[in-house]
Amino acid sequence: MALKVKHIIFVIILAALTLPGIQSIFHPFSEKPLHGDFEEKQLPELSRSGWFTGDYQAELDPWIEQHIGFHNGLVRLHNQLDYSLYHKAIAEGVIRGRSGNLFEYDYIRAWTGEDFVGEKLLDLKLRQFRFLQQRLKDELDIDLVLVLEPGKASLYPEDIPDEYEVAEEGKSNYEFIRDRAQELGIRLIDFNAWFLQIKDTVSYPLFPLQGTHWSEFAMWYAADSIISYIEDIRGIQLPEVVKEGMEYSDELRSTDYDVGVTLNLLFELQHGEMPYPKFHFREDSTLQKPNVLAIADSYYWNIFNSRIPENLFNNQAFWYFYKMVYPDTYFGDKFVKDINMREEIEKQDVILFMTTERFLYKFDRGFVDDLISIYGVQYSQNELTRNMTEILNLGSWFNEVMEKAEAKGVSLGEMIKLDAKYMLLQSDPELYYSIYGPEAIINNILGNEEWYNTIKQSAEERNISVDERLMNEAMYILQNEHPAALTRYTRIKQIMANIRADSSWHAHILEKAARHYMTEEEMVRADAEYVFWQESQADTGY
């Protein structure tokens, strides 16, 4: 009997040792694929040098780990144990909150105000957005609407772990944008605020426990509001969406389990049933269907896939993250950067610019910059703003700037502008120095201890102040290395002074500034640059 038990144990051990190898080669057992973004490891090429340096072994280890038999099941077992025993969510950027509520970290970061990019940049973007709203409506009868989608962290702060603290009042991107947009009279649909008002009165969650997007149930609240809003601003009636009631299911659909699935657990997390609206569309050929463009993030997929655009609008235009053009991309990748922007914009009756709290630090993703280049005032500040937009649009770069701001003890907004100015210096030094003049050189000196000490010593030898010596050094460098930029800088400064000294001219500038939602300083600068350009054209005979 004892021998038989030993044989059984031996067979079990042998199977445990050989089955992973058999599985990795022959795959006799099917495994559920893992969800998420994984880097596929490549089998390294064996070479003599790689073997003796250890590089081959170092590259082979992660490949073996990824391709070992039952890899996916073992990962799920590990994640399940961590989640069930230690309440740890093993997925990048996922935070387990109270009541089993799962959050993506970026939404919590936005709620804490950690990614607040500052009042100056957001104020500039919002004023430009307001100008575009007015310009498009007055001249082309196009309604541009800002839609603030809800954020799960703002909606359920009671479930956020204690280690995170809410932002000071007015110090989050959402709060500043919401308040400033209202001050400017921007046409705005604020679902974040509305969902906060109704969350305790609705019968089902507006966000599922294991989802990061609004539930299918909540999406219909939003869709109904958007439809009514379009009917109101256009003075039209859209085809009717006939609601047939709700279908209740324990099996979550669409995006209602989109965070839960990234945890890669053995067993699906517990959740209650969720409602799914049943509906159909009543076609009426006598009704006018508007052309509607949605520039939106992934929240819009629920609306897009509901076939609302297909049945209520004259088109289905959806620019996903202001990058991909849908539905065109279904037939081959089509990018926003490759289209004729003016032509596409002027086809529309309504443009919905939609963004959720997580992405408000990017705000417009470059949409405002692009339209200002078509319909707005052109001047040097636009290049700097584009650079800041580029920083915000690249997540890894933005995270790096956040780290630099903390290390240097400056605000995130200041750090973004410093990096944007550096980009301008590298790409177009003549433009950079024509904007910032000797001040840019002086700042470089102040940031270089050795150079600054040399300037101080020189000031003492010449019996002049350090400030005077700094200015002399800066002017000398500009005169010798960037004379054209210095000429432009000096002349534009003079023109700006002339504008302010001429009461009639200055009054005209103030009127233009108000019309374009620009500050006095911005419009004075823009007009001065235009006058300088005219003078340059006259000098060259064009």
Buried (B, 14 or more C-beta within 10 A) or exposed (E): EEEEEEEEEEEEEEEEEEBBEEBBEEEEEEBEEBEEEEEEBEEBEEEEEBEEEEEBEEBBEEBEEBEEBBBBBBBBEBBBBBBEEEEBBBBEBBBBBEEBBBBBBBBBBBBBBBBBBBBEBBBBBBBBBBBBBBBBBEEBEBBBBBBBBBBBBBBBBEBBEEEBEBBEEEBBBBBBBBEBBEEBEBBBBBBBBBBBEEBEEEEBBBBBBBBBBBBBBBBBBBBBBBBEBBBEBBEEEBBBBEEEEBEEEEEBEBBBBBBBBBBBBBEEBEBEEBBBBEBEBEEEEEEEBBBBBBBBBBBBBBBBBBBBBEBBBBBBBBBBBBBBBBBBBEEEEBEBEEBEBEEBBEEBBBBBBBBBBBBBBBBBBBBBBBBBEEBBBBBBBBBBBBBBBBBBBEEEBBEBBBEBBEEEEEBBBEBBBBBBBEBBBEEBBEBBBBBBBBBBBBBBBEEEEEEBEBBEEBBEEEEEEEEEBBBBBBBEBBEEEBEEBBBBBBBBEEBBEEBEEEEEBBEBBEEBBEEBBBEBEBBBBBBBBBBBBEEEEEEEEE
